[in-house]
Amino acid sequence: MPLPSSLIVIGTSAGGMPALTRLVAQLPATLPAAVLVVQHLAPDSTGEPLVARLASHTALHCELATNYAPLQAGHLYLAPPNHHLLTKDDHLLVTQGPHENNYRPAADALFRSAAVVFDSHVIGVVLTGMLHDGTAGLDFIKRCGGVAVVQDPVEAEFASMPESALRHVEIDHVVTLDAMGPLLVSLVSPTPPTTADVMEIPPDLKLEAAIAERVVGTTEQIAQLGHQVPLTCPGCGGSLWELNAGSVLRYRCHTGHAYTADSLVESSRQSIEETLWVALRMMEERKNLLSSMASHGDAQWHKPQLERVEEIKRHINRLREFLLTAEQSDAVVAAPTT
């Protein structure tokens, strides 16, 4: 069975299904490319209803990706929940490798593997979504000669993913959903790639793709990709390496977790916030204990306990004010643009 002429790889998150249904409705059954989709899903969800929904809007053959399924033109493959979707030669790989950018499936993992296998015959697409997944993936595709396409953030239901890509990567096309289908059809190569067509793939991307296929790597392999930094991995607590190549600042640990700098900052913010809420709870409990102690015993004992209660109340109020202010700031940053 001949390979598809191209791969169209799509990453999306919040607001993704309405956007996907509008996009795939524009793609014909005769499309000489395979379409691979990462939609961020809850780990315990099922992808079958989403496949059925997409199939009802497109002439493409839609299916939930399975390990070693052959790549076929005119087919759409949706990454299963809690699994990465990768490509290898003429087939798919479905793995439970480490999270990338705190996601599994991750658009970055799909985009990288597609770029390594299909080089300049890959078209990467980032649609509506929160945070930063897909940004590094588009950089991988560009480094291998492929094309980067982003949904116009003005019309995206959640603009974070498209805006992140535009900030960090030289994007070839920024278009609305209604214009994206014809664009993708025009970008698809008319003939399958041959050995003569294959460009030189950057060695670091080959190594990262190989690590993802094997699920985990080694410290020696990661040391080939970058230099160790005094940061710890939010996923496993191990050391992180800052990667040297590409236009997007990235980090990896030797077990396979990978982060853009933006996603690493987000992970650390969440960890700090969780720690502070735990500290607030413990301080409230200490205040309650001191109040109980102050209500017992003689006056000489009573006064110092009340002083300690008042002191800890001041700390509690400051910490609560800080946490609430931080939550309000995050809500403003996360609010979708209009």
N, C-alpha and C positions, 0 to 999 in steps of 0.2 A: 504494500500500500504506500503510495507516494506521500511525502510530508506535505503539510500545508505550505503555501508559498510564504506566509507570514504568520506571526503571532500578534494578536491584539490582547494586551494584558491590562486589566482594569482594577483599580483599587478605590474603594469607597467605604464610608462608615455611616454616620448619622445622616438620615435623609436619603440613603443610598438606593433603596428599592424603587421608590417612585422615579428617581433619576435613571436607574438602569432600565426600567420598563420602557421609558420614553426613548432611550438610546437604542436598545436592541430591536425595537419595533422598526427602526430604519434600516436594519441590516438584512440583506437578501439571503435566501437559502443557498444561492450559488456563490456566496462569498468564499474566495479561495484561501481564506485564513481560518485559523482556530481562535476562538475567543475564550480567554481564561479570566475568571473573576474572583477577586477577594472582596467579600462583604463582611465587615466585622460583625460577629454573632456571639451571643452568649454561649459559653462552653457546653451547657446542657440542652441547647436547642437542637432542632433538626432542620436540615437544609431542604428537605423534600418539598414542603409547601412553597418555598421561594423558587425552587426549580419549576414547579408547576405554574407559578405566577408568571415567571419569565417566559415559559413556553407558550402561554396563552397570548403573549404580545409579540411574538417574533416567529419568523419562518425558520430560524436556526434550530437545530436539534439540541435541546437543553438536557443536561444531566449533571448529577452530583458526581464530582470527580472521585475516581477510585484508583488505588495504587496499580501501576503498570498498565492503565488503560491507554490505548493508542491515541496519538494526536491525529485528529481528522479535520479536514476543512469543512466549514459549514456547521461545526459543532461548538456549543458553548458549554464550558465546564465551570461549575461553581465549587469553590473550596469548601470542604465539609467543616462544620463547627469544630473548633479545638484542634484543627490539623492544618499544617502548612501545605500549600499546593506548590509543587516544583515541577520542572521539566527536565528530562534526561534523554538525549538523543531523540528518538521518535515516540516517546511515551511520557506519561505523567508519573510523578512520585507524590504520594500522600504520606506525610510523616508527622510525628508528634515531637519534633525537635523543640529546642528552647524558644521562648518568646522573643520576638524582635519588636522593639518599641512598645513593649508590654502587650503585644498582640500575638495571637495564634488563632487563625491564619494572619499572616502579615503580608501586606502588599510588597514591602521591600524584599522579602524572601522570594516571592514569585517573580518580581521584576528582575532580580539578579540572576536567577537560574535561567529565565527566558533569554536574557541578554547574552549569557555565556553560550547557550546552545544555538540561538538564531541570530546573533550579532546584529547587523544592520537591518535585518528583516523583522525587527520587533518594534511595535508601536505601543508606547506606554501611555495610559490614560488615568488621570486622577480626577475623581468626581467629588461631590459634596462629602464633608466629614469633619470631625473634630480632631484636633492635634496634628500630628506630623507624619503619620505613616504614608509611604509613597514618595516622599521627597527624595530620600537617598536612592530609592529604586529608580526614579527618573534619571538621576545622575548616573547610575550604573548603565542604564540603557543608552544615554548620550555618549558615554565613554566607549561603548561598543558600536557606535555608529547608527543607533536607532533614532526614533522620533519621539519627542515628548509632547503630549497634548494635555491641556488642563481645562476643566470647565470654568467658564467665566465666573469669578467669585461673586460678581454683582448679582447673578441669578441663582447661585448655589444656596440651598436651604441652610447649610452650615459651611461657612467659607474658610475655616481654618486650614483644611488640607490643601485646597487649591492655593491659598495665599502663602502657605509655607513653601510649597513647590516654587512659586513665582519668586519668593525672596532668595532662594538658594540655588536654583538651577536655571540655566538658559533654556527657556521653554520655546518650542517651535510654533505652537498654535494655542491660542486662548480663545475658545469659542463657546457659544451657547449650546445647549443640548440639541436644539432643533437643527443646528448647523453641523453637529458633530458626526452624525451618521454618514452623510455624503462625503465629509472630509475623510473619515476612516476608509471608506470604500475606495476613494481616490488614492490613498496612501498605500494600500495593500499592493505588494509586489505581484506582478502577473505570473511569475514563474517561481517554482520552489528554489531555495538556495542550493548551490552546488559546492563541491569542495573548492573550486576556483574562486567562488564568491566570498569565502570565509575570510574575514579580516583577523588580524592578530588581536586576541582577547587579552586585556591586561592581566598579568599573572596574579595580582591580588584578588581579582574577582573570581578567577578560576579556583583559587585556594578557598575563598569564602564559600563558593558554591559547593565545592567538594566537602567542606566541613558540614554544611547544611544537609547534604545527602547522607552523610554518616551519622548525623544527629549531634555528635560532640567532637571537639577538637582537642588539641594538646597545647601546652604552654609554648612548646617549640614552634608550632605552627602559627600561633597568634603573634609570637615575637617577630615572625617574618612580615607581619602586616603593619606593625606599629611599635610604639614604645610604651612601657608600663608607666602608669601615672598613679599618684597617691589618692585614688578614688576606689570605692568599693561598688560592686555590682548590686543593684537593688533586688535582683532576682535570686541570687544565691549567696551574696556576701563575699564573693571572691574578688581578686584583683581585676582591675580594668586596664586595657591597653588603648591608647589613643591611636587611631588609624591614620596612616600617612597620606593615602591617596584620595583623590576625588575632591569635589568642590564643597561637600557637606561634611562638617566636623562630626566624627562618629567615634564610638567606643564599643569594644567587645571584651567579654571575659572568655576564658579558655573553655568553659562549658558550653558556650554558644549563644548566650544572651547578647543582643546587640541593641545599640541605642544611638539615635542622633543626639547631639548636644541638647537640643530642645526637649526631647523626650526624657533625657536623663535629668534635666532640671525639673521637669514635671514630676518625675518619680521621687526626687529628693524632697520636693515641696509636699507631696502627699505624705511621705514618711515623717517629715517634721511636724506636719499638722496632726497626724495620728498620735505622735509622741506627746505633743502639747495637750491634746485632749485627755490623754491618760494622766498627765501631770495635773491637769485641772481637777479631774475626778479625785485623785489622791489628796490634793490640797483641801477639797471640800470635805472629804472624810476626816482629815486631820482637824479641820475646823470644828466638825461635829463632835469629835472625841474631846477636844479641848473645852468645848462648851459644856459637855457632860461633866468633865472633871471640875470645871469652875462652879458647877451647881452643888458640889459635894465638898465637905470639909469646912474648916473654919474660915474666918475673914482673911487671915494672913495667907492662906492657900488660895482663896477665891480671887484676890486682886491680880496676882501675876498671871493666872490662867486667862483672865479676861483680857489682859494686855497682849498675851500671845494670840488670842482669838482676833483681836482688832488688827494686829500686824498681818496675820495670814489673810484676813479679809481684804486688806489693801492689795496683797499679791494676787489674790483670786480675781479681784476686779480688774487689775491691769492685764492679767493674762486673758481673761474673758473678752475684754475690749480689743486686745490684739487679735484674737482669733476671729471675732466677729468682723473686724475691719478687713482682715485678710480674706474672709469669705465673700464680703461685698466686692472687694477688688477683683477676685477671681470671677465673680458673676458678671462683672462688667466686661472683662477680657473675653469670657466665653460666649457672651451674647452674640447671636448671629447678626451679621450686617444686613441693612435693609436698603 
